[in-house]
Amino acid sequence: MAVEGIYLTLVGIAAGILILTGWIWQIYKGYMTKSLKDVSKFLMIFISAGAVLWLAYGVSVQDIFIIGTNLAAIILMMLVLAMKIKYDDVRAIN
């Protein structure tokens, strides 16, 4: 692998880690506070749609970093959405 390829691989890994860390922090904060009322539904919709499109792109170009990052992002977003629905429902009942 050429130096450029190694450099691009490291950039791809760093980008994936940074993107996914934001979702992990949101999950942690939501779990601790039992509230995700400040998370916009539109944010979830648009980022989910983008991740699905990036996943499709990654599959089409057979890029494991794009596939892995966006598959993980979709899973984390589904977890945030499930927590949002659960915690919003609990607040509505109380």
OpenMM code with the backbone's topology and positions (N, CA, C; nanometers):
from openmm import Vec3, app, unit

residues = "MET ALA VAL GLU GLY ILE TYR LEU THR LEU VAL GLY ILE ALA ALA GLY ILE LEU ILE LEU THR GLY TRP ILE TRP GLN ILE TYR LYS GLY TYR MET THR LYS SER LEU LYS ASP VAL SER LYS PHE LEU MET ILE PHE ILE SER ALA GLY ALA VAL LEU TRP LEU ALA TYR GLY VAL SER VAL GLN ASP ILE PHE ILE ILE GLY THR ASN LEU ALA ALA ILE ILE LEU MET MET LEU VAL LEU ALA MET LYS ILE LYS TYR ASP ASP VAL ARG ALA ILE ASN".split()
positions = [
    Vec3(0.0853, -0.1180, 0.0000),
    Vec3(0.0000, 0.0000, 0.0000),
    Vec3(0.0891, 0.1232, 0.0000),
    Vec3(0.0577, 0.2150, -0.0845),
    Vec3(0.1354, 0.3390, -0.0957),
    Vec3(0.1096, 0.4290, 0.0245),
    Vec3(0.1988, 0.5229, 0.0435),
    Vec3(0.1858, 0.6176, 0.1550),
    Vec3(0.0521, 0.6903, 0.1480),
    Vec3(0.0087, 0.7284, 0.0262),
    Vec3(-0.1195, 0.7981, 0.0116),
    Vec3(-0.2346, 0.7097, 0.0599),
    Vec3(-0.2261, 0.5797, 0.0288),
    Vec3(-0.3312, 0.4874, 0.0707),
    Vec3(-0.3379, 0.4732, 0.2213),
    Vec3(-0.2227, 0.4669, 0.2852),
    Vec3(-0.2186, 0.4582, 0.4320),
    Vec3(-0.2741, 0.5867, 0.4924),
    Vec3(-0.2352, 0.6996, 0.4368),
    Vec3(-0.2827, 0.8288, 0.4855),
    Vec3(-0.4356, 0.8370, 0.4731),
    Vec3(-0.4884, 0.7992, 0.3583),
    Vec3(-0.6336, 0.8039, 0.3377),
    Vec3(-0.7061, 0.7070, 0.4296),
    Vec3(-0.6472, 0.5911, 0.4538),
    Vec3(-0.7071, 0.4945, 0.5463),
    Vec3(-0.7144, 0.5536, 0.6870),
    Vec3(-0.6065, 0.6164, 0.7320),
    Vec3(-0.6055, 0.6792, 0.8648),
    Vec3(-0.7063, 0.7930, 0.8739),
    Vec3(-0.7186, 0.8712, 0.7680),
    Vec3(-0.8182, 0.9784, 0.7657),
    Vec3(-0.9585, 0.9196, 0.7750),
    Vec3(-0.9846, 0.8124, 0.7011),
    Vec3(-1.1156, 0.7467, 0.7052),
    Vec3(-1.1482, 0.6910, 0.8431),
    Vec3(-1.0501, 0.6278, 0.9059),
    Vec3(-1.0709, 0.5735, 1.0411),
    Vec3(-1.0967, 0.6867, 1.1401),
    Vec3(-1.0168, 0.7936, 1.1327),
    Vec3(-1.0362, 0.9078, 1.2233),
    Vec3(-1.1734, 0.9711, 1.2030),
    Vec3(-1.2160, 0.9864, 1.0786),
    Vec3(-1.3478, 1.0443, 1.0504),
    Vec3(-1.4579, 0.9578, 1.1105),
    Vec3(-1.4476, 0.8282, 1.0930),
    Vec3(-1.5482, 0.7375, 1.1488),
    Vec3(-1.5544, 0.7452, 1.3000),
    Vec3(-1.4390, 0.7474, 1.3643),
    Vec3(-1.4345, 0.7561, 1.5109),
    Vec3(-1.4970, 0.8861, 1.5591),
    Vec3(-1.4652, 0.9974, 1.4942),
    Vec3(-1.5210, 1.1259, 1.5351),
    Vec3(-1.6728, 1.1292, 1.5196),
    Vec3(-1.7225, 1.0801, 1.4076),
    Vec3(-1.8672, 1.0818, 1.3832),
    Vec3(-1.9404, 0.9933, 1.4842),
    Vec3(-1.8885, 0.8745, 1.5084),
    Vec3(-1.9563, 0.7817, 1.5982),
    Vec3(-1.9455, 0.8241, 1.7436),
    Vec3(-1.8372, 0.8918, 1.7813),
    Vec3(-1.8211, 0.9379, 1.9188),
    Vec3(-1.9315, 1.0360, 1.9575),
    Vec3(-1.9738, 1.1185, 1.8645),
    Vec3(-2.0836, 1.2111, 1.8929),
    Vec3(-2.2109, 1.1377, 1.9315),
    Vec3(-2.2408, 1.0290, 1.8627),
    Vec3(-2.3610, 0.9514, 1.8942),
    Vec3(-2.3466, 0.8779, 2.0267),
    Vec3(-2.2268, 0.8278, 2.0550),
    Vec3(-2.2054, 0.7572, 2.1820),
    Vec3(-2.2239, 0.8532, 2.2983),
    Vec3(-2.1709, 0.9750, 2.2853),
    Vec3(-2.1882, 1.0744, 2.3906),
    Vec3(-2.3358, 1.1087, 2.4095),
    Vec3(-2.4113, 1.1203, 2.3000),
    Vec3(-2.5543, 1.1515, 2.3089),
    Vec3(-2.6295, 1.0384, 2.3786),
    Vec3(-2.5945, 0.9147, 2.3483),
    Vec3(-2.6574, 0.7994, 2.4132),
    Vec3(-2.6269, 0.8008, 2.5623),
    Vec3(-2.5025, 0.8253, 2.5973),
    Vec3(-2.4637, 0.8306, 2.7387),
    Vec3(-2.5401, 0.9406, 2.8115),
    Vec3(-2.5415, 1.0597, 2.7529),
    Vec3(-2.6108, 1.1723, 2.8158),
    Vec3(-2.7607, 1.1434, 2.8294),
    Vec3(-2.8211, 1.0889, 2.7253),
    Vec3(-2.9633, 1.0556, 2.7310),
    Vec3(-2.9943, 0.9503, 2.8357),
    Vec3(-2.9079, 0.8508, 2.8470),
    Vec3(-2.9279, 0.7457, 2.9468),
    Vec3(-2.9175, 0.8026, 3.0879),
    Vec3(-2.8207, 0.8895, 3.1090),
    Vec3(-2.8003, 0.9458, 3.2428),
    Vec3(-2.9125, 1.0414, 3.2823),
    Vec3(-2.9621, 1.1202, 3.1880),
    Vec3(-3.0651, 1.2194, 3.2202),
    Vec3(-3.2068, 1.1673, 3.1959),
    Vec3(-3.2170, 1.0559, 3.1266),
    Vec3(-3.3469, 0.9980, 3.0873),
    Vec3(-3.4295, 1.0991, 3.0072),
    Vec3(-3.3580, 1.1791, 2.9279),
    Vec3(-3.4250, 1.2801, 2.8469),
    Vec3(-3.3494, 1.3002, 2.7162),
    Vec3(-3.4245, 1.3016, 2.6081),
    Vec3(-3.3690, 1.3343, 2.4772),
    Vec3(-3.4579, 1.4377, 2.4100),
    Vec3(-3.5267, 1.5172, 2.4915),
    Vec3(-3.6197, 1.6166, 2.4370),
    Vec3(-3.5497, 1.7213, 2.3524),
    Vec3(-3.4212, 1.7442, 2.3775),
    Vec3(-3.3474, 1.8449, 2.3005),
    Vec3(-3.2935, 1.7914, 2.1682),
    Vec3(-3.3087, 1.6621, 2.1439),
    Vec3(-3.2634, 1.6041, 2.0174),
    Vec3(-3.3762, 1.6228, 1.9156),
    Vec3(-3.3469, 1.6918, 1.8102),
    Vec3(-3.4462, 1.7225, 1.7080),
    Vec3(-3.4831, 1.5987, 1.6265),
    Vec3(-3.6119, 1.5804, 1.6041),
    Vec3(-3.6573, 1.4710, 1.5180),
    Vec3(-3.6072, 1.4914, 1.3754),
    Vec3(-3.6015, 1.6179, 1.3320),
    Vec3(-3.5529, 1.6467, 1.1981),
    Vec3(-3.4045, 1.6123, 1.1842),
    Vec3(-3.3267, 1.6380, 1.2877),
    Vec3(-3.1868, 1.5994, 1.2876),
    Vec3(-3.1752, 1.4487, 1.2667),
    Vec3(-3.2533, 1.3734, 1.3406),
    Vec3(-3.2501, 1.2274, 1.3302),
    Vec3(-3.2901, 1.1815, 1.1892),
    Vec3(-3.3914, 1.2418, 1.1332),
    Vec3(-3.4400, 1.2028, 1.0008),
    Vec3(-3.3347, 1.2316, 0.8942),
    Vec3(-3.2809, 1.3527, 0.8945),
    Vec3(-3.1860, 1.3912, 0.7910),
    Vec3(-3.0537, 1.3153, 0.8025),
    Vec3(-3.0027, 1.2994, 0.9231),
    Vec3(-2.8776, 1.2261, 0.9390),
    Vec3(-2.8975, 1.0781, 0.9070),
    Vec3(-3.0125, 1.0223, 0.9451),
    Vec3(-3.0408, 0.8822, 0.9108),
    Vec3(-3.0487, 0.8628, 0.7604),
    Vec3(-3.1166, 0.9537, 0.6923),
    Vec3(-3.1271, 0.9440, 0.5465),
    Vec3(-2.9891, 0.9558, 0.4824),
    Vec3(-2.9081, 1.0473, 0.5306),
    Vec3(-2.7727, 1.0621, 0.4792),
    Vec3(-2.6889, 0.9372, 0.5033),
    Vec3(-2.7013, 0.8784, 0.6222),
    Vec3(-2.6250, 0.7573, 0.6535),
    Vec3(-2.6671, 0.6409, 0.5647),
    Vec3(-2.7955, 0.6297, 0.5379),
    Vec3(-2.8436, 0.5233, 0.4490),
    Vec3(-2.7873, 0.5431, 0.3080),
    Vec3(-2.7873, 0.6667, 0.2610),
    Vec3(-2.7314, 0.6948, 0.1282),
    Vec3(-2.5802, 0.6697, 0.1247),
    Vec3(-2.5093, 0.7098, 0.2306),
    Vec3(-2.3659, 0.6818, 0.2371),
    Vec3(-2.3394, 0.5322, 0.2422),
    Vec3(-2.4242, 0.4594, 0.3142),
    Vec3(-2.4102, 0.3136, 0.3196),
    Vec3(-2.4272, 0.2539, 0.1807),
    Vec3(-2.5281, 0.2987, 0.1082),
    Vec3(-2.5502, 0.2505, -0.0284),
    Vec3(-2.4298, 0.2833, -0.1160),
    Vec3(-2.3776, 0.4040, -0.1014),
    Vec3(-2.2592, 0.4436, -0.1775),
    Vec3(-2.1400, 0.3544, -0.1413),
    Vec3(-2.1188, 0.3333, -0.0121),
    Vec3(-2.0078, 0.2492, 0.0328),
    Vec3(-2.0162, 0.1082, -0.0218),
    Vec3(-2.1374, 0.0540, -0.0257),
    Vec3(-2.1566, -0.0795, -0.0828),
    Vec3(-2.1248, -0.0772, -0.2322),
    Vec3(-2.1693, 0.0268, -0.3017),
    Vec3(-2.1484, 0.0328, -0.4462),
    Vec3(-2.0004, 0.0458, -0.4831),
    Vec3(-1.9224, 0.1149, -0.3996),
    Vec3(-1.7790, 0.1288, -0.4282),
    Vec3(-1.6956, 0.0286, -0.3484),
    Vec3(-1.7623, -0.0534, -0.2705),
    Vec3(-1.6993, -0.1584, -0.1892),
    Vec3(-1.5926, -0.1017, -0.0953),
    Vec3(-1.6299, 0.0035, -0.0223),
    Vec3(-1.5392, 0.0665, 0.0736),
    Vec3(-1.5804, 0.0260, 0.2150),
    Vec3(-1.4989, -0.0579, 0.2772),
    Vec3(-1.5326, -0.1132, 0.4084),
    Vec3(-1.5432, -0.0053, 0.5161),
    Vec3(-1.4656, 0.1035, 0.5050),
    Vec3(-1.4715, 0.2098, 0.6056),
    Vec3(-1.6029, 0.2871, 0.5962),
    Vec3(-1.6460, 0.3175, 0.4761),
    Vec3(-1.7738, 0.3865, 0.4585),
    Vec3(-1.8886, 0.2959, 0.5032),
    Vec3(-1.8828, 0.1707, 0.4657),
    Vec3(-1.9878, 0.0754, 0.5045),
    Vec3(-1.9930, 0.0619, 0.6564),
    Vec3(-1.8782, 0.0362, 0.7177),
    Vec3(-1.8736, 0.0145, 0.8630),
    Vec3(-1.9169, 0.1350, 0.9432),
    Vec3(-1.8659, 0.2518, 0.9057),
    Vec3(-1.9000, 0.3739, 0.9791),
    Vec3(-2.0490, 0.4034, 0.9699),
    Vec3(-2.1053, 0.3916, 0.8511),
    Vec3(-2.2460, 0.4266, 0.8350),
    Vec3(-2.3392, 0.3193, 0.8902),
    Vec3(-2.2985, 0.1948, 0.8855),
    Vec3(-2.3781, 0.0900, 0.9489),
    Vec3(-2.3806, 0.1109, 1.1004),
    Vec3(-2.2645, 0.1412, 1.1581),
    Vec3(-2.2584, 0.1699, 1.3014),
    Vec3(-2.3393, 0.2953, 1.3354),
    Vec3(-2.3310, 0.3973, 1.2512),
    Vec3(-2.4067, 0.5208, 1.2753),
    Vec3(-2.5567, 0.4945, 1.2730),
    Vec3(-2.6018, 0.4128, 1.1800),
    Vec3(-2.7447, 0.3799, 1.1716),
    Vec3(-2.7885, 0.3062, 1.2976),
    Vec3(-2.7080, 0.2123, 1.3440),
    Vec3(-2.7411, 0.1385, 1.4664),
    Vec3(-2.7468, 0.2324, 1.5863),
    Vec3(-2.6490, 0.3214, 1.5987),
    Vec3(-2.6480, 0.4166, 1.7104),
    Vec3(-2.7661, 0.5128, 1.7020),
    Vec3(-2.8012, 0.5576, 1.5820),
    Vec3(-2.9160, 0.6468, 1.5660),
    Vec3(-3.0458, 0.5759, 1.6026),
    Vec3(-3.0556, 0.4472, 1.5687),
    Vec3(-3.1751, 0.3707, 1.6058),
    Vec3(-3.1845, 0.3601, 1.7578),
    Vec3(-3.0707, 0.3447, 1.8238),
    Vec3(-3.0699, 0.3395, 1.9701),
    Vec3(-3.1134, 0.4735, 2.0289),
    Vec3(-3.0618, 0.5830, 1.9752),
    Vec3(-3.1027, 0.7164, 2.0222),
    Vec3(-3.2522, 0.7362, 1.9982),
    Vec3(-3.3006, 0.6968, 1.8828),
    Vec3(-3.4429, 0.7112, 1.8525),
    Vec3(-3.5282, 0.6284, 1.9484),
    Vec3(-3.4871, 0.5050, 1.9755),
    Vec3(-3.5614, 0.4204, 2.0697),
    Vec3(-3.5631, 0.4836, 2.2088),
    Vec3(-3.4482, 0.5377, 2.2507),
    Vec3(-3.4424, 0.6035, 2.3811),
    Vec3(-3.5310, 0.7280, 2.3823),
    Vec3(-3.5292, 0.8040, 2.2733),
    Vec3(-3.6115, 0.9249, 2.2643),
    Vec3(-3.7586, 0.8895, 2.2768),
    Vec3(-3.8016, 0.7870, 2.2042),
    Vec3(-3.9418, 0.7444, 2.2102),
    Vec3(-3.9763, 0.6975, 2.3517),
    Vec3(-3.8900, 0.6168, 2.4105),
    Vec3(-3.9152, 0.5653, 2.5457),
    Vec3(-3.9211, 0.6777, 2.6484),
    Vec3(-3.8222, 0.7652, 2.6483),
    Vec3(-3.8166, 0.8703, 2.7494),
    Vec3(-3.9222, 0.9773, 2.7268),
    Vec3(-3.9536, 1.0092, 2.6021),
    Vec3(-4.0605, 1.1053, 2.5742),
    Vec3(-4.1950, 1.0495, 2.6181),
    Vec3(-4.2176, 0.9188, 2.5977),
    Vec3(-4.3419, 0.8556, 2.6418),
    Vec3(-4.3536, 0.8561, 2.7933),
    Vec3(-4.2436, 0.8300, 2.8627),
    Vec3(-4.2447, 0.8300, 3.0084),
    Vec3(-4.2780, 0.9686, 3.0609),
    Vec3(-4.2208, 1.0722, 2.9999),
    Vec3(-4.2490, 1.2091, 3.0430),
    Vec3(-4.3942, 1.2468, 3.0142),
    Vec3(-4.4505, 1.1955, 2.9048),
    Vec3(-4.5890, 1.2271, 2.8704),
    Vec3(-4.6862, 1.1662, 2.9706),
    Vec3(-4.6504, 1.0489, 3.0233),
    Vec3(-4.7373, 0.9801, 3.1191),
    Vec3(-4.7319, 1.0504, 3.2545),
    Vec3(-4.6139, 1.0945, 3.2937),
    Vec3(-4.5990, 1.1552, 3.4286),
    Vec3(-4.6456, 1.2937, 3.4288),
] * unit.nanometer
topology = app.Topology()
chain = topology.addChain("A")
for resn in residues:
    res = topology.addResidue(resn, chain)
    for name in ("N", "CA", "C"):
        topology.addAtom(name, app.Element.getBySymbol(name[0]), res)
